[in-house]
């Protein structure tokens, strides 16, 4: 069974479609059961898309600052569950 920490290591390869079939299926099964990892993959996918959309030019410092602030605020405000390990 794939664990959250294992998924975090291969998440980029999963998003890029570079995992072998069995490993890809294992990730999909894990995502069906783990809402935290679904959120993690969704956020990673959105970040990747954002970076790709802005990779042709110079980074917009104001946009980067706003993204950093939103991520920091989201991490600060998210509920903690001491019995559950984050991915």
Protein Blocks (a to p, Z undefined) as FASTA:
>chain_A
ZZfklmmmmmmmmmnopacfklmmmmmmmmmmmmklmmmmmmmmmmmmmmmmmmmmccdf
klmmmmmmmmmmmmmmpccdfkbccZZ
